[in-house]
Amino acid sequence: MARECGVTVVPMWVTIGGRQYRDSELSMEDLIGETVDGVSTSGPAPGELARAVEVADTGDGALVLTVSRRMSAVYDAARLASQLLDGRSVAVLDTGTAAGAQGLVVLAAARAARAGQPLSAVVAAAERAAHGARLVATLPSLDHLARGGRVPGAASWGARWLGLHPLFEFREGKVRPLRPARGREGACQRIIALWAAGLERERGLGARLHVAALHAQDPEIAEVLLREVCSQVQPATSFIASFTPVMVAHTGPSLAGLAWWWEEP
């Protein structure tokens, strides 16, 4: 999709046992069995981003869209990279999100660029998508987050004992915990309910839906989520994709979710 849309992807980095890998070089299986202490992640360096812009820019400017600055320092690296590129028109935008939601923002910008719009209009298109983008995800347990110190161990134990699947939303740069669900099916139902909450309003406005169903080693759950969405509305954009090892390194395996935004006329 990136290649078809004229998008250049600059991978994040994953370090396992002291050895660095580009996110695109790893499979999810490469992380299985690794301890939290043995895995770390980082963003691309300013030089990597500057080189990517030099290759991608055909003379009419470039827009660098980064994962939320609350999650990574890549936004600051991109700002520095833009300063290294004298004579080029480079804009940098924090999408405020990640994973498939970031992908939907990138695709919105790419559509504007391919339509021949100037850089300022491409930035505006990305800002509209970023403002509306939502990502709701679920995990079977908090064990991995507890081992990494991101949630108390007691919370992890309690959720496991009660058979609860934690849910969280990532929107406008902030991670917000949601009410957990009982079991995987209940988690899927909760995600669809959150997506459908504004459905009638958006239909009434004639808005177009852009949606991505996401998974980590379990495409079936993504297929279920996307099938349910498509049974209620015909999306303008829809795809299934895997979370990458960079995100799973922080959350643990079996992560699944739905990303979407409504493009109002």
N, C-alpha and C positions, 0 to 999 in steps of 0.2 A: 504493500500500500504506500509506504514511504517513497519507494522508487518511482511508482506511477505518478505520485503527486509532486515530485520534485523536491522532496524533503531529505535533508541530510541528517542522519542520526549520529550523535557523538555519544558513545557508550559511557556509562558509569564504570567504576572499578570495584572489584571484589577481591579481598585478600584472604587467602586460606592458607594457614600454616606458614605465613611469611611470604608467600608467593602471590603476585598480583595477576589478575585475569580481567580482561574486558568482560562486561556483563554479557555481551553477545557471544562470548566464547564458551560460556558455561551452560550446562543443562541443570535442571532442578535436581537430578540424581547426584550431581557433584556436591551438593550441599547436604544430602542426607547422611546422617551419622556424624556430621561435624558439630562440635560443641559451640555454644555462643562465644566463648572466649577465643576460639580458634578462627573466627570469621569477623571481618570488618569490611566496611564499604567506604568509598570516597567518590567525589565527583571528578570530572575531567579537569585538567589544568588549563590555565588561560591560553597557553601556547597551543594546546590541542584544539580549543575552540576557535582561536584566531586562524589556524590553518584550515579548519573546516569552512569558515566564512570565506576565506580567499578562494577556495575551490568552488563553493556554491554560488558566490556572487557573480552574476554575469554583467554587472555594471549598473543595475537599477536598485541596488541595496539589498540588505538581508535582515531578517528578523530572527533573533535567537530566543527560543521559548524554553524556559527552564522549569524543572520541578520546583515545588514550593520552597522558598528560602527558609522556611521553618524546619524543613527536613534535611537540607543540604546546603553547602556553601557554593554550589555550582552557579547560583545567580551572581554572587560577588565575583566569581572567576569570569563569568561572561561579561560583566561590566568592565573588568580589567582588560579582557581580550578586545573589547570594542575600542578601548583607548589605545591599544597597540596598532590598530588598523587605520593609520592616518590616510585621509583621502577617500575613505569608503563610508558610505551611509549605512550605519549599523544600528538597529534598535534592539533592545533587550527587554523582555517581558517575563515577569514572574507569573506563571500560570496559577499559582496558589493551590495546585493539586498535584496529582501523580498518576502513574500507570495509565489505564485506559481513559480516564478523564482528561489527563494531559494530552493523550493521543487525539481525543475529540477536539480539543482546542487547537492543536496543530493542524488537523484536517480543515477546520474552519478557516484558519489563516491561509492554508494552501489553496483552498477554493477561491479566495479573494485574489491571491497572487496569480493563479492560472487564468483568472478572468481579466488580467491586465491592469488591475487596480494599483495605484501608487503605494509606496511603503506605508504612508500614514493611514491609508484605508485598510491595508492588511493588518496593521497593528490594531486598529479599531475593531475589526472583525474578530481578532483573537481576544481582545478585551471583553467583548460581548459574550463570547463563548465561555471564557474563564469565569465571568461573573455568574453565569447560570449553571456551570458544570457541577454535578454532584457525583460522589462516589460513596456507595454504601457497601460494606464488606462484612464477612463473617468468618470466624475461626471455630474449629471444634473445641478448642481449649485455650487457656491463657498460659499454659505451661512454659512455652518458649519465651513469651514476654516476661514471665516471672523470673526465669533463669537469667535473662538479660537485665533484670532490675527495673523493667519498665512498669510493672505492676506488682503489688505486694503478693508474696507467696500464698498468703491466706486467701486472697481473692481467687487465685488460680485453683486452690484446693476446693474452695466452696463451689465454684462453677462446675468443676469436674464431678463433685459429689452429687450435685443437683441435676446433672445431665444437661447443663445449659450451654448454648452456643452464643458466645459474646458477639455483639454487632457494634460497628462504629461507622461514623460518617466522616468523610474528609471533604470539607467545603471551604473555599475562600481562605485557604492556608491553615485551617484549624481542624484538629481531630477531635470529634465529639463522641463519647460513648453513648450508645443507644440501649434501650431495654433489651436484655438477652431473650433468646427464644429457646424453646425446649426441642432439641433434636435438629437435624439438618433440614428436614422438611419444614419444620416451623420457622427456621431461619430464612428459607427461601420465600415462604409466604409473607414474612415480615418485610423482606426487601421489596417484593412486588407491591405490597400495600403502600410502602413509602413512595415508590415510583408512581403509583396510580393515584396518590392523594390529590394531585393537581390536574388529573387527566381531563376531566370535563371542561375545566376552565381553558386549558390549552387548546382543546378541540374547538371550543367556541371562538377562540382568537385566530384559528387557522394556523397554529404553530406547527412547525416541522420537528419531528423527534430525531435526535442523533443518540445512538445507544451502543454500548459495548458490554458484553458479558465476559467476565474474567474468571480465571481459575488458576490453580497451581496443582498440576498432576491429576486433575479430575475434570476433564472436559464435559462430562455428563451433567454436572451441576450447572455449568455455564449454558449448556444447551437447554436445560429446563427453564432457566431464567429467561433466556432470549425467546424461547418458544411461547412462554406465557405473555411476554410483552407483545410479540407479534400477533397473538390471538386477539389483542384488543386494539392495536393501532398498527398502521403500516409505516415503519420508520423511513426517513430519508437516508439515514446512514445506520448500518447495523453490522456488527462483526463480533466474532468470538476470538479471544486472545488469551495468552498465558501471562500471568504475572512473571516478572523476571527474577532471577536469583537475588538481585540487590534488595528488592522489597521483601522477598521471602526470608532473607537472612535476618531481618528484624522481627518478622511475625511468626516464622515457623511455617511448615508445610500445611496443605489443605486449606489455604486461603481461597475465598471465592467472593465474587461481588458483581455489582452492576454499576456502570457509569452512564450518565446521560445528561443531556441539556436540551431544552426546548428553544428552537429558533423562531421567535415571533416575527410576523411580517411587519 
